[in-house]
Amino acid sequence: MSLAPRAVLVHRVTEYEGLLARHGTHGQAEFFLSSRGRSIEDVQRRHERNLRGLAEVAAAVPLSWRQARVERADLDRFLFGPEDVVVVVGQDGLVANTAKYLDGQPVVGIDTDPGRNPGVLVRHRAADAGALLRSAVASAGRTGVDELTMAEAVTDDGQRLLALNEIYLGPPTHQTARYTLAVEGGTGSMGSAESVVSAEPTGVRGETGAREPTGATRSAPEPQASSGVLVGTGTGATGWLRSLWHERSSPLVLPAPTARRLAWFVREAWPSPTTGTTRVEGVLDAASSLHLTVESDRLVAFGDGMESDALDLAWGQTVRVGVAGTALRLVG
């Protein structure tokens, strides 16, 4: 006998709840803000809208279904099942935070504050939750679902990290990251800040702009010193990844959310007698990957801003980043 579907409602602590946790009472929080020329009313209204949306979604879950709730801080300890339909209630970023813990379950994004959120991932209103839940189960998640590409980091000792937006590899503080960087396999493109890099995966450009043969198995490793490396998806191309792309006026064409491609950027690469800057950005297709060998005492890798769930990388360790075999299945 198969289990009834389970609706898992994912939410996060609101700004108002955070203020109460810090100051103890509404009055204390209100005084803290008012003494700094700010009002608690807007924060409280957003909190109330979030609560109403969460309650409306919970009420829309069919009576024959099971139901569970999980707060963002507990995602790394929550066990999702294959029969789950995941309902993310809140901001776009909460969908990304949830994605790394899933394995093909359909996800419904509910926007409780329309106009404040971009609505890239939380595409629906709470009033639509019931119909969306039934549709996700009736079609077994095969129709009306976008398969959003995810990035994957795998260390040489088997640790694995998934991300929907981007994976950051670098120092946990503001110190310099030292490592060796190479691109392996397939036809990934890359280049220096001085060269124009093709957005199509047809070869590799170096500092002089000369193209290496298509199908090269691995670029020459380059020692680097930088503020870290960012590898992102088409979904992440609307956030942190896009800011780097825009800041340096990069010629790369950022991937679409469903494209099986990633873009990567080195942050503030530093030239020295022992470190280079000829490999600072590029595109990875599904057959290529970025390899980073640590030459610092400690680096970290984390996805989608979840620093509490990071991989620790020690001197001499290698991490490979590429297109993940799994995707986020976002309803509608």
C-alpha positions in Angstrom: 0.0 0.0 0.0 1.5 3.3 -1.1 1.7 6.3 1.2 -0.6 9.3 0.8 1.2 12.3 -0.6 2.8 14.6 1.9 2.8 18.4 1.5 5.9 19.8 3.1 5.6 23.5 3.8 8.9 25.3 3.9 9.1 28.7 5.5 11.6 30.9 7.3 11.7 33.2 10.4 10.4 36.6 9.5 12.1 39.9 10.2 9.5 40.6 12.9 10.1 37.2 14.6 13.9 37.9 14.5 13.3 41.3 16.2 11.2 39.6 19.0 13.8 36.9 19.5 16.5 39.6 20.0 14.5 42.2 22.0 12.0 40.0 23.9 8.8 41.9 23.3 7.0 43.9 20.7 7.4 47.1 22.8 11.2 46.7 23.1 11.6 46.0 19.4 9.4 49.0 18.6 11.5 51.3 20.9 14.7 50.0 19.3 13.6 50.9 15.8 11.8 54.2 16.7 14.9 55.5 18.5 16.7 55.0 15.2 14.1 56.8 13.1 12.4 53.6 11.8 9.0 52.1 12.2 8.1 48.5 13.2 4.7 48.7 11.3 6.0 47.7 7.9 8.0 44.8 9.4 4.9 43.7 11.3 2.7 43.9 8.2 5.0 41.7 6.2 5.1 39.2 9.0 1.3 39.1 9.1 1.0 38.7 5.3 3.5 35.8 5.6 1.4 34.1 8.4 -1.8 34.5 6.4 -0.2 33.0 3.3 1.2 30.1 5.3 -2.2 29.4 6.9 -4.0 29.6 3.6 -1.6 27.1 2.0 -2.0 24.8 4.9 -5.7 24.9 4.7 -5.6 24.1 0.9 -3.8 20.8 1.5 -6.3 18.0 0.7 -7.6 16.3 3.8 -6.4 12.9 2.7 -2.8 14.1 2.5 -0.2 14.2 5.1 1.4 17.5 6.0 4.6 18.7 7.6 6.4 22.0 8.1 10.1 22.8 8.2 11.9 26.1 8.9 14.8 27.1 6.8 17.3 26.6 9.6 16.2 22.9 9.9 16.4 22.0 6.3 19.7 20.2 6.6 18.2 17.9 9.3 14.8 17.3 7.5 14.3 14.0 5.6 12.3 14.6 2.4 10.5 11.5 1.0 9.8 10.5 -2.6 6.1 11.1 -2.2 6.5 14.7 -1.0 5.2 17.8 -2.8 7.3 20.7 -1.5 5.6 24.1 -1.0 8.0 26.9 -0.4 6.2 29.9 1.2 8.1 33.1 1.1 10.9 34.6 -0.9 12.7 33.4 -4.1 15.8 32.7 -2.2 14.0 30.1 0.0 13.4 27.9 -3.0 17.1 27.9 -3.7 17.9 27.1 -0.1 15.5 24.1 -0.3 16.6 22.8 -3.7 19.9 21.3 -2.6 18.1 18.9 -0.2 15.7 17.5 -2.8 15.9 14.5 -5.1 13.3 15.2 -7.9 10.3 16.1 -5.7 8.1 18.8 -7.4 8.3 22.2 -5.8 5.6 24.9 -5.7 6.7 28.4 -4.9 4.2 30.7 -3.1 4.8 34.4 -3.0 3.3 35.9 0.2 4.5 39.5 -0.6 3.8 40.2 -4.3 5.6 43.2 -5.6 8.4 42.9 -3.0 9.7 39.6 -4.3 10.9 39.3 -8.0 8.8 36.2 -8.3 11.4 34.3 -10.4 10.9 31.1 -8.3 7.9 31.9 -6.1 5.5 32.2 -9.0 2.1 31.6 -7.5 -0.3 33.0 -4.9 -1.5 31.2 -1.8 -5.0 31.0 -3.3 -3.7 28.8 -6.1 -2.0 26.3 -3.7 -4.8 23.6 -3.7 -5.1 23.3 -7.4 -1.3 23.3 -7.8 -0.9 20.5 -5.3 -3.5 18.3 -6.9 -2.1 18.9 -10.4 1.5 18.0 -9.2 0.3 14.7 -8.0 -2.2 13.9 -10.8 0.5 14.4 -13.5 3.2 12.8 -11.3 5.2 16.0 -11.9 5.6 15.3 -15.6 3.7 18.2 -17.0 3.8 21.9 -16.2 7.2 21.6 -14.6 10.4 23.5 -15.4 13.6 21.4 -15.0 16.0 24.0 -13.6 19.7 23.2 -13.9 21.7 22.9 -10.7 25.4 23.0 -10.0 27.4 20.3 -8.1 30.7 20.4 -6.2 32.3 17.0 -5.4 35.5 16.7 -3.4 38.2 14.1 -3.9 37.1 12.4 -0.7 33.5 12.1 -1.9 31.8 15.0 -0.2 29.0 16.5 -2.4 27.3 19.8 -2.5 24.3 21.0 -4.7 23.1 24.5 -5.5 20.4 26.0 -7.6 21.9 29.5 -7.9 25.6 29.3 -7.4 28.5 27.7 -5.6 31.1 29.8 -3.9 34.6 28.4 -3.4 37.0 30.6 -1.4 38.1 31.8 2.0 35.6 31.8 4.9 36.9 35.3 5.8 38.4 38.2 3.8 41.8 36.6 3.4 43.2 35.6 0.1 42.4 32.2 -1.4 45.3 30.4 -3.0 44.6 27.4 -5.3 45.3 25.9 -8.7 42.5 26.2 -11.3 41.9 24.1 -14.4 39.0 23.2 -16.7 38.6 19.6 -17.7 36.6 17.7 -20.3 34.2 18.6 -23.0 34.3 22.0 -24.7 34.1 24.6 -21.9 35.1 28.2 -22.8 37.3 30.4 -20.7 39.7 33.3 -20.9 41.4 36.2 -19.3 40.2 39.7 -18.6 42.2 40.8 -21.7 40.7 38.4 -24.1 37.2 38.1 -25.6 35.6 34.8 -24.7 33.1 33.1 -26.9 29.9 32.2 -25.1 29.5 29.1 -27.2 31.3 26.0 -26.0 33.5 25.7 -29.1 37.0 25.9 -27.6 39.2 27.6 -25.1 40.9 31.0 -25.2 44.0 32.0 -23.3 45.6 35.3 -22.5 46.6 35.9 -26.1 43.2 35.1 -27.5 44.5 32.0 -29.4 42.0 29.3 -29.5 42.9 25.8 -28.4 41.4 22.8 -30.3 37.8 21.9 -29.5 37.6 18.8 -27.4 40.8 19.5 -25.4 40.6 17.3 -22.3 42.1 19.7 -19.8 43.4 23.3 -19.7 46.9 24.0 -18.3 46.4 24.4 -14.5 47.0 28.0 -13.3 48.0 28.9 -9.7 45.8 31.8 -8.6 45.3 34.2 -5.6 41.9 35.7 -5.4 38.8 36.5 -3.4 37.3 33.2 -4.5 35.5 31.6 -7.4 31.8 31.7 -8.2 30.2 29.0 -10.4 26.5 29.6 -11.2 23.5 28.4 -13.2 21.0 30.3 -15.3 18.8 30.7 -12.3 21.7 32.3 -10.4 22.3 34.5 -13.4 19.6 36.9 -12.0 21.6 37.4 -8.8 25.2 37.3 -7.5 26.5 35.9 -10.8 25.0 38.7 -12.8 26.6 41.3 -10.6 30.0 40.0 -11.4 29.1 39.7 -15.1 27.9 43.3 -15.1 30.7 44.7 -13.1 33.4 43.5 -15.5 31.3 44.0 -18.7 31.9 40.4 -19.5 31.2 39.2 -23.1 29.9 35.9 -21.8 26.3 35.1 -22.6 24.8 33.9 -19.3 22.9 30.6 -19.5 19.1 30.3 -19.3 17.7 28.6 -16.2 16.9 25.3 -18.0 20.1 25.3 -20.1 22.6 22.5 -19.1 25.4 25.1 -18.8 27.2 27.0 -16.0 29.1 30.3 -16.0 32.1 30.9 -13.7 34.0 33.9 -12.5 37.2 34.4 -10.5 36.8 37.3 -8.0 39.6 39.8 -8.0 42.4 37.6 -9.3 45.8 38.9 -8.3 48.8 38.8 -10.6 52.2 38.0 -9.1 55.4 36.1 -10.0 53.7 32.9 -8.9 50.0 33.5 -9.6 48.2 34.3 -12.9 45.1 35.9 -14.2 44.6 34.2 -17.6 41.7 32.1 -16.4 39.1 34.4 -14.8 35.8 33.6 -16.4 34.2 31.0 -18.6 31.3 28.7 -19.5 31.0 25.0 -18.7 28.8 22.6 -20.6 27.5 19.3 -19.3 30.6 17.5 -20.3 33.1 19.9 -18.7 34.0 20.8 -15.1 36.1 23.2 -13.1 38.8 21.7 -10.9 40.2 23.7 -8.0 43.1 22.3 -5.9 43.5 24.1 -2.6 46.8 25.8 -1.7 45.5 27.6 1.4 45.2 26.3 5.0 41.4 26.3 4.6 38.9 27.2 2.0 35.1 26.5 2.0 32.5 25.7 -0.6 28.9 26.5 0.0 25.8 26.9 -2.1 23.1 29.6 -2.3 24.3 31.5 0.7 23.9 28.5 3.1 27.2 29.1 4.9 26.1 26.9 7.8 26.2 23.9 5.5 29.6 24.3 3.8 32.3 21.9 2.8 35.6 22.5 4.5 38.5 22.2 2.0 42.1 21.6 3.3 45.5 22.2 1.7 46.0 19.8 -1.2 42.4 18.8 -1.6 40.7 19.0 -5.0 37.1 19.9 -5.7 35.3 19.5 -9.0 32.4 21.7 -10.0 30.1 21.1 -12.9 26.5 20.6 -14.0 24.6 18.4 -11.6 22.9 15.2 -12.6 19.7 16.3 -10.8 17.5 19.3 -11.4 15.0 21.3 -9.5 11.5 20.5 -10.7 9.6 23.7 -10.3 5.8 23.6 -10.9 4.5 26.2 -13.3 
